[in-house]
């Protein structure tokens, strides 16, 4: 999104001016009015008229107090610890004491996982969730939500970033007074860690997911960048990365039913806004979350992931109340339509398992997606603006006004597959790649280990022309490479891991183990050593080897002559000698660039 810098004074005056024009400004504040809540049950945000948000200790204290006074409808638990030793807090709300996945399933209840504060400065979800749990368990004004639903609430996900708090964290954001930091204590963005799972918070999240297998996931954020009238934006996967049954359920029940109810509370909603260019007339290009993001990961688990992005320039009060309304009506809709949600999820699960029982080279699984250049025209509720010369930057600057304006703009919302693969029956991984195997285990991917060496023909890849990033990304130097499919007989050592594809977590395994995936093990650097050449030859030895190879293979002379047409190659003695070394058994035996993971496409003996 376009990011602008705006002074506190100008931002305050802009927001005061906008209030008469914003439909959400009055109605959204009416529900659960803090003035009607007993003082001892007001959240820090409510008690301070949304000037402040609670500290970690205050939030934990409130959560435990709420659980103790809930008459058996809420329990407080933890699901891991941060690097700085803080517990990761979890509230579970359920009727009939369905505080375990087994009881929830036995009672036929849908499970919703709500995540707040993965980016700790974007903390709206914490205050909205605490207020909602209070209204469920204490004031009982929302108690009916628990009739058919169990709610898991990650009160603060990025707990260390939450405590790294001061008034100067998010330059664009309008409140609260102090905000936490985007990254955790290792400076990792947890919303880029769902596949490689480097952080202890991510490992705790995966353990929680594998234990509960939620029916729906909600991730609470705040936007950056552009200015417009909407106070809440949202998105969920709806292209080829999402199971059709799950997408159809969200289209009908969230877009069709929840959004209108949330707007009746006085909010103004639209799909997530990311301009295709710098400003509104360039149109909107749908953001496609890859699996490293929370809402890109959950579709791989055959579940909808709802992204809530409240608008960064709106007041903290409007953002929290907007989030509250989305949570409330989404939970209500899941309870009403749980049977159809169960069917949608079960359909996706069974299709994944059935696909893994046979190998079809023509059946393609999407690895990377983009949008086409075919837009539809939409109405967009923006603000007036102008572009003028900047005396500061020397470039052009975007200046938003305060007058609401409706634009007709293109929206690029048609998906296309840019990389795909035919899934095998199994993957096989040598035991020495322990880090990768540990991550598979953390994701709940089922596998077996061989008890003796296994000779088998596999499909795999030769990876060439590796290109490493010039700087680190999430504490890793990422790499991309050109891949060429190969087939060969290999012997895998005892203890090798065999991953079957007839399991519900197969989609995660495919993305991790296929090098072309945008979040594969190869991309994240788990297999960097395969690109390293460990043996070489002296020039006087290679000269003799080259002469012998030319004498033994006349076709090699033709290939060499063609390469000599390249002036740079012809001028380089090292390149000319390397040409022969790379075609010799001495180089080929080192398996440089040979991907060690095998694809098994026929049932092994």
C-alpha positions in Angstrom: 0.0 0.0 0.0 1.0 3.6 -0.4 2.4 5.0 2.8 2.2 8.6 3.7 3.6 10.6 6.6 1.2 12.9 8.4 1.6 15.1 11.5 -0.3 14.2 14.6 -2.0 17.6 14.5 -3.1 17.2 10.9 -4.3 13.6 11.5 -6.4 14.6 14.5 -8.0 17.5 12.6 -8.6 15.3 9.6 -10.3 12.6 11.7 -12.5 15.2 13.5 -13.5 16.6 10.1 -14.3 13.1 8.8 -16.7 12.1 11.6 -19.8 13.6 10.0 -19.2 11.8 6.8 -18.4 8.3 8.3 -21.4 6.2 8.6 -19.8 4.0 11.2 -18.9 6.9 13.6 -22.0 6.8 15.7 -23.8 3.5 15.2 -20.8 1.2 15.8 -20.2 2.8 19.2 -23.7 2.2 20.4 -23.4 -1.5 21.1 -21.9 -2.7 24.4 -21.4 0.9 25.5 -18.6 1.1 28.1 -20.8 3.3 30.2 -23.1 0.4 30.8 -20.3 -2.0 31.7 -19.5 -2.3 35.5 -16.2 -0.4 36.0 -14.4 -3.6 37.2 -15.2 -5.2 33.9 -14.2 -2.4 31.5 -11.1 -3.2 29.5 -8.2 -0.8 29.6 -9.3 0.6 26.2 -12.9 1.2 27.4 -11.8 2.7 30.7 -9.6 5.2 28.9 -12.1 6.0 26.1 -9.8 4.0 23.8 -6.7 6.2 24.5 -4.8 3.2 25.8 -4.5 -0.5 25.5 -3.5 -2.9 28.3 0.0 -4.1 29.0 0.8 -7.8 28.8 0.4 -8.2 32.6 -2.9 -6.3 32.6 -4.3 -8.4 29.7 -3.3 -11.6 31.4 -4.8 -10.5 34.7 -8.0 -9.5 33.0 -8.1 -12.8 31.2 -7.6 -14.9 34.3 -10.2 -12.8 36.2 -12.7 -13.3 33.4 -12.1 -17.0 33.4 -12.5 -17.2 37.2 -15.8 -15.3 37.2 -17.3 -17.0 34.0 -19.3 -19.7 35.8 -17.5 -22.4 33.8 -17.9 -20.9 30.3 -14.3 -19.6 29.9 -10.9 -21.1 30.8 -7.4 -19.6 30.6 -4.6 -21.6 29.2 -1.2 -21.2 27.5 0.1 -22.9 24.4 3.8 -22.0 24.4 6.4 -19.6 25.5 8.2 -16.7 23.7 12.0 -16.4 23.5 11.9 -13.9 26.4 10.0 -16.4 28.5 6.5 -15.0 28.3 3.5 -17.4 28.2 1.4 -17.3 25.1 -2.1 -16.7 26.5 -5.2 -18.5 25.3 -8.8 -18.1 26.3 -11.3 -20.8 25.4 -15.1 -20.0 25.6 -17.5 -22.9 25.5 -20.8 -24.1 26.8 -21.2 -27.5 28.5 -17.4 -27.3 29.4 -16.3 -28.3 25.9 -12.8 -27.2 26.6 -11.1 -30.0 24.7 -11.2 -30.8 21.0 -12.7 -34.2 21.8 -15.6 -32.7 23.8 -16.1 -30.0 21.2 -16.4 -32.6 18.4 -18.5 -35.0 20.6 -21.0 -32.1 21.2 -21.1 -31.2 17.5 -19.7 -27.7 18.1 -17.7 -25.7 15.5 -14.3 -24.5 16.6 -13.2 -20.9 15.7 -9.6 -19.8 16.3 -9.2 -16.0 16.7 -5.7 -14.5 16.6 -4.9 -11.1 17.9 -1.6 -9.2 18.0 0.6 -11.1 15.6 1.8 -7.6 14.7 1.7 -6.2 18.2 1.2 -2.6 17.2 -2.0 -3.7 15.4 -3.7 -4.6 18.6 -7.4 -4.0 17.9 -8.2 -7.7 18.0 -7.0 -8.0 21.7 -9.3 -5.3 23.0 -12.2 -6.4 20.8 -11.8 -10.0 21.8 -11.6 -9.3 25.5 -14.7 -7.2 25.3 -16.5 -9.9 23.4 -15.5 -12.6 25.9 -16.6 -10.3 28.7 -20.0 -9.9 27.0 -20.3 -13.7 26.5 -19.3 -14.7 30.0 -19.9 -11.8 32.4 -22.6 -9.5 31.1 -24.1 -12.4 29.2 -25.3 -10.1 26.4 -23.6 -12.4 23.8 -23.9 -15.7 25.7 -26.0 -17.2 22.8 -22.9 -17.3 20.7 -21.7 -20.4 22.6 -24.7 -22.5 21.7 -23.0 -24.2 18.8 -19.4 -22.8 18.8 -16.2 -23.1 20.8 -14.0 -20.0 20.6 -10.3 -20.1 21.0 -8.8 -16.6 21.5 -5.1 -15.9 21.2 -5.2 -12.8 23.3 -1.7 -11.6 22.3 0.3 -13.7 19.8 3.4 -11.7 19.6 3.9 -11.2 23.3 7.5 -9.9 23.2 6.7 -7.4 20.5 3.7 -6.3 22.5 5.9 -5.3 25.4 8.4 -3.5 23.1 5.9 -0.6 23.2 6.2 3.1 23.0 4.4 6.1 21.2 6.8 5.9 18.2 6.2 2.4 16.7 3.6 3.0 13.9 4.0 6.4 12.3 0.8 6.1 10.3 -1.5 4.7 13.0 -4.1 6.7 14.9 -4.0 5.3 18.4 -3.7 3.9 21.0 -1.2 6.2 22.7 1.5 3.5 22.8 1.8 0.5 20.5 3.9 -2.6 20.4 6.4 -3.6 17.7 5.7 -5.5 14.5 8.3 -8.2 15.0 9.1 -10.6 17.9 12.2 -10.4 20.2 14.3 -12.0 17.4 13.1 -9.4 15.0 11.1 -12.0 13.1 7.8 -11.1 11.5 5.6 -13.9 12.7 3.3 -13.4 9.8 6.0 -14.6 7.5 6.9 -17.7 9.6 4.1 -20.1 9.1 6.0 -22.5 6.8 9.6 -22.4 8.0 8.4 -22.2 11.6 11.6 -20.7 13.0 10.0 -18.9 16.0 8.8 -20.6 19.2 5.5 -18.7 18.8 5.0 -20.4 15.5 5.7 -23.8 16.9 3.2 -23.1 19.7 0.6 -22.0 17.1 1.1 -25.1 15.0 0.8 -27.3 18.1 -2.5 -25.5 18.9 -3.8 -26.0 15.4 -2.9 -29.6 15.2 -4.6 -30.3 18.5 -7.8 -28.5 17.7 -8.0 -28.5 13.9 -10.3 -25.4 13.9 -13.2 -25.0 11.4 -12.5 -21.3 10.8 -9.5 -19.0 11.5 -9.7 -15.2 12.0 -6.5 -13.0 12.0 -6.9 -9.4 13.3 -4.7 -6.7 11.8 -4.7 -2.9 11.0 -3.9 -1.6 7.5 -1.0 0.5 6.4 -1.0 3.1 3.7 -3.9 4.4 1.6 -6.7 6.5 2.9 -10.4 5.9 2.2 -13.8 5.9 3.9 -14.0 2.2 5.0 -13.2 1.5 8.6 -12.9 -2.3 8.1 -11.4 -4.2 5.2 -11.2 -8.0 5.0 -10.1 -10.8 2.8 -10.0 -14.6 2.5 -8.4 -16.9 -0.1 -10.7 -17.3 -3.1 -8.5 -18.4 -6.0 -7.1 -21.8 -6.9 -5.2 -21.9 -3.6 -8.4 -22.5 -1.6 -10.6 -25.6 -1.7 -13.7 -24.7 -3.8 -16.1 -25.9 -1.1 -14.5 -23.7 1.5 -14.4 -20.6 -0.8 -18.1 -21.2 -1.7 -19.0 -21.3 2.1 -17.2 -18.0 2.7 -18.7 -16.3 -0.3 -22.2 -17.3 0.8 -22.0 -17.0 4.6 -19.4 -14.3 5.2 -19.7 -12.0 2.2 -23.4 -12.7 1.8 -24.6 -12.8 5.4 -22.0 -11.4 7.8 -20.9 -8.3 5.9 -24.4 -6.8 5.6 -25.0 -7.4 9.4 -21.7 -5.7 10.3 -22.6 -2.8 8.1 -26.0 -2.4 9.7 -24.1 -1.7 13.0 -22.8 1.4 11.2 -19.5 0.1 9.8 -18.3 0.4 6.2 -16.6 -2.7 4.8 -14.8 -3.7 1.6 -12.3 -6.3 0.6 -8.7 -5.6 1.4 -7.3 -2.6 -0.4 -4.0 -2.7 -2.2 -3.7 -0.3 -5.1 -2.4 -1.7 -8.4 -0.4 1.5 -8.8 0.3 4.4 -6.5 -3.3 5.7 -6.1 -6.9 4.9 -6.4 -7.5 5.4 -10.1 -4.9 2.7 -10.9 -7.4 0.2 -9.4 -7.1 -2.5 -6.8 -5.1 -5.7 -7.3 -6.2 -8.6 -5.0 -3.5 -9.5 -2.5 -2.7 -13.2 -2.7 -1.2 -14.5 0.6 1.4 -17.2 0.1 1.6 -19.9 2.7 4.1 -18.0 4.9 1.1 -15.8 5.9 -1.5 -17.0 8.4 -4.4 -16.6 5.9 -2.3 -18.2 3.1 -1.4 -21.1 5.3 -4.9 -22.1 6.5 -6.2 -22.8 3.0 -3.5 -25.5 2.8 -5.1 -27.0 5.8 -8.5 -26.9 4.0 -9.8 -24.2 6.3 -10.9 -20.6 5.6 -8.7 -17.9 7.0 -10.4 -14.6 7.4 -8.2 -11.5 7.5 -9.5 -8.5 9.3 -7.7 -5.2 8.5 -9.2 -2.2 10.2 -8.3 1.2 8.8 -5.1 2.7 10.2 -6.3 6.3 10.2 -9.6 5.8 11.9 -9.9 6.2 15.6 -8.9 3.4 17.8 -12.4 3.3 19.2 -13.9 2.8 15.7 -11.4 0.1 14.8 -11.9 -1.9 18.0 -15.7 -1.7 17.7 -15.5 -2.6 14.0 -13.4 -5.7 14.8 -15.9 -6.6 17.6 -18.8 -6.5 15.2 -17.0 -8.7 12.6 -16.1 -11.2 15.3 -19.6 -11.2 16.8 -21.4 -11.8 13.5 -18.9 -14.3 12.1 -19.2 -16.4 15.3 -23.0 -16.1 15.1 -23.0 -17.2 11.4 -20.7 -20.1 12.0 -23.1 -21.3 14.8 -26.1 -21.0 12.5 -24.5 -22.6 9.5 -22.1 -25.1 11.2 -23.5 -28.1 9.4 -22.7 -26.6 6.0 -19.3 -25.5 7.2 -18.6 -29.0 8.4 -19.6 -30.4 5.0 -17.4 -27.8 3.2 -14.3 -28.6 5.4 -14.9 -32.4 5.2 -15.3 -32.2 1.5 -11.9 -30.4 1.2 -10.3 -32.9 3.5 -11.6 -36.0 1.7 -10.6 -34.6 -1.7 -7.1 -34.0 -0.5 -6.8 -37.5 0.9 -8.4 -39.1 -2.2 -6.0 -37.2 -4.5 -3.1 -38.6 -2.7 -4.1 -42.2 -3.4 -3.3 -42.1 -7.1 -0.7 -40.5 -9.2 -1.9 -38.6 -12.3 0.8 -36.7 -14.2 -1.9 -34.5 -15.7 -3.4 -33.4 -12.4 -1.8 -30.2 -11.4 -1.6 -28.7 -8.0 -1.1 -24.9 -7.8 2.1 -23.7 -6.3 2.2 -20.0 -7.2 -0.6 -17.7 -8.2 -1.1 -14.3 -9.7 -3.9 -12.2 -11.0 -4.8 -11.7 -14.7 -5.0 -8.4 -16.4 -8.8 -8.7 -16.8 -10.4 -6.2 -14.4 -14.0 -5.6 -13.4 -15.3 -2.2 -12.6 -16.2 -1.5 -9.0 -17.5 1.5 -6.9 -14.9 2.5 -4.3 -15.6 4.9 -1.4 -12.5 6.9 -1.2 -11.4 10.5 -0.4 -10.4 13.4 -2.7 -6.7 13.8 -3.2 -4.1 15.5 -5.2 -0.5 14.8 -6.4 1.9 17.6 -6.2 5.6 18.3 -6.3 7.4 17.7 -3.0 10.0 20.2 -1.8 11.2 17.5 0.7 11.8 14.5 -1.5 12.0 16.2 -4.8 9.5 13.7 -6.2 5.7 13.6 -6.3 3.7 13.4 -3.1 0.2 12.1 -2.6 -2.0 14.5 -0.5 -5.3 13.2 0.7 -8.2 15.6 1.3 -11.1 15.2 3.7 -14.0 15.1 1.3 -15.6 11.6 0.7 -15.6 10.7 -3.0 -16.9 7.7 -4.9 -14.7 6.4 -7.7 -15.4 3.8 -10.4 -12.1 1.9 -10.7 -10.8 -1.4 -12.0 -10.4 -4.4 -9.7 -8.0 -7.2 -10.7 -9.6 -10.1 -9.0 -9.2 -13.1 -11.3 -6.6 -15.6 -10.3 -4.2 -17.5 -12.5 -1.7 -20.3 -11.8 1.9 -19.4 -12.5 3.5 -22.6 -11.2 2.1 -26.0 -10.6 3.1 -29.6 -10.1 1.6 -33.1 -10.3 1.8 -34.4 -6.7 3.5 -37.8 -6.2 2.3 -40.6 -4.1 5.1 -40.1 -1.6 8.1 -37.9 -1.0 11.3 -39.5 0.5 13.8 -37.4 2.4 17.3 -38.5 3.5 17.6 -38.6 7.3 20.5 -36.1 7.5 18.1 -33.2 6.6 16.9 -33.2 10.2 15.9 -29.5 10.2 13.5 -30.0 7.4 12.1 -33.2 8.9 11.6 -31.4 12.3 9.5 -28.7 10.5 7.4 -31.4 8.8 6.7 -32.9 12.2 5.8 -29.4 13.7 3.2 -29.1 10.9 1.6 -32.3 12.0 2.5 -34.0 8.7 2.5 -37.8 9.0 5.5 -39.8 7.8 7.2 -43.1 8.4 10.9 -43.9 8.6 12.7 -46.7 6.7 14.4 -49.3 8.8 17.1 -50.3 6.3 18.6 -48.8 3.1 16.0 -48.4 0.3 16.9 -48.6 -3.4 14.2 -47.0 -5.5 13.7 -45.1 -8.7 12.5 -41.6 -8.0 11.6 -38.4 -9.8 13.5 -35.3 -8.6 15.2 -32.1 -9.8 18.5 -30.8 -10.9 18.7 -27.2 -9.6 20.9 -24.9 -11.4 21.7 -21.1 -11.6 21.0 -20.5 -7.9 20.4 -16.9 -7.0 20.6 -15.9 -3.4 19.0 -12.7 -2.1 21.4 -9.9 -1.5 20.2 -9.3 2.0 18.5 -11.4 4.7 14.7 -11.9 4.8 13.3 -13.1 8.1 16.8 -14.2 9.3 17.4 -16.3 6.1 19.1 -15.8 2.8 16.5 -17.0 0.4 17.4 -18.7 -2.8 15.7 -19.4 -6.1 17.0 -21.8 -8.8 16.2 -23.1 -12.3 14.9 -26.7 -12.0 15.1 -29.5 -14.5 13.1 -32.7 -13.8 15.2 -35.9 -13.6 14.5 -39.6 -13.0 17.1 -41.8 -11.4 17.7 -44.8 -9.2 18.8 -43.8 -5.7 19.6 -45.6 -2.5 18.2 -43.9 0.6 19.8 -44.6 3.9 18.0 -46.2 6.8 16.0 -43.6 8.8 14.9 -41.8 5.6 11.4 -40.2 5.9 8.6 -41.3 3.6 5.7 -38.8 3.4 2.5 -40.2 2.0 0.2 -37.8 0.1 -3.1 -39.4 1.2 -3.3 -37.3 4.3 -5.1 -34.1 5.1 -1.9 -32.1 5.6 -0.6 -33.1 2.2 -0.9 -29.6 0.7 1.6 -28.3 3.3 4.0 -31.0 2.5 3.8 -30.3 -1.2 4.5 -26.6 -0.7 7.5 -27.4 1.5 9.0 -30.1 -0.6 8.5 -28.7 -4.1 11.3 -26.2 -4.9 9.1 -24.0 -7.1 6.8 -23.2 -4.2 7.2 -19.6 -3.0 7.7 -20.9 0.6 9.5 -24.2 0.0 12.4 -25.6 2.0 14.7 -24.8 -0.9 13.5 -21.1 -1.0 14.1 -20.7 2.8 17.6 -22.2 2.6 17.1 -25.6 4.2 19.0 -27.2 1.3 21.7 -24.5 0.5 24.5 -27.0 0.9 23.5 -29.0 -2.2 24.7 -26.1 -4.4 28.2 -26.2 -2.9 31.0 -27.8 -4.9 33.5 -29.6 -2.5 36.0 -31.1 -4.9 37.9 -29.5 -7.9 40.7 -30.2 -10.2 44.0 -28.4 -11.1 44.3 -27.0 -14.6 47.1 -29.3 -15.7 44.9 -32.3 -14.8 41.8 -30.8 -16.4 43.8 -30.2 -19.6 44.6 -33.9 -19.9 41.0 -34.8 -19.0 39.5 -32.5 -21.6 41.7 -34.0 -24.4 40.7 -37.5 -23.5 37.0 -36.5 -23.3 37.1 -34.9 -26.8 38.8 -38.0 -28.2 36.2 -40.3 -26.7 33.1 -38.3 -27.6 33.0 -36.5 -31.0 29.7 -34.9 -30.1 31.4 -33.1 -27.2 33.6 -31.3 -29.7 30.5 -29.9 -31.5 29.1 -28.7 -28.1 32.4 -27.2 -27.2 32.7 -25.4 -30.5 29.2 -23.9 -30.0 30.1 -22.6 -26.6 33.3 -21.0 -28.1 31.0 -18.7 -30.1 30.4 -16.9 -26.8 33.3 -14.3 -26.6 33.2 -14.2 -22.8 33.5 -18.0 -22.6 36.2 -18.2 -25.3 38.3 -15.6 -23.4 38.2 -17.4 -20.1 40.5 -20.4 -19.6 38.8 -21.2 -16.3 35.3 -21.3 -18.0 36.7 -23.5 -20.8 38.2 -26.0 -18.4 35.1 -26.0 -16.2 33.0 -26.9 -19.2 34.8 -30.3 -19.3 35.0 -30.8 -15.6 31.2 -30.3 -15.2 30.6 -33.0 -17.8 33.1 -35.5 -16.2 32.3 -38.2 -13.7 34.4 -36.3 -11.1 31.9 -33.5 -11.0 28.7 -35.5 -11.6 29.5 -37.8 -8.8 29.4 -34.8 -6.4 25.6 -34.3 -7.1 26.0 -30.5 -7.1 22.5 -29.1 -7.5 20.8 -32.4 -7.3 17.8 -32.1 -5.0 18.0 -34.9 -2.4 14.2 -35.2 -1.9 12.7 -37.9 -4.1 9.2 -38.0 -5.6 7.8 -41.6 -5.6 5.1 -41.9 -8.3 4.7 -45.7 -8.3 3.9 -47.7 -5.2 7.2 -49.0 -3.8 7.6 -52.7 -3.1 
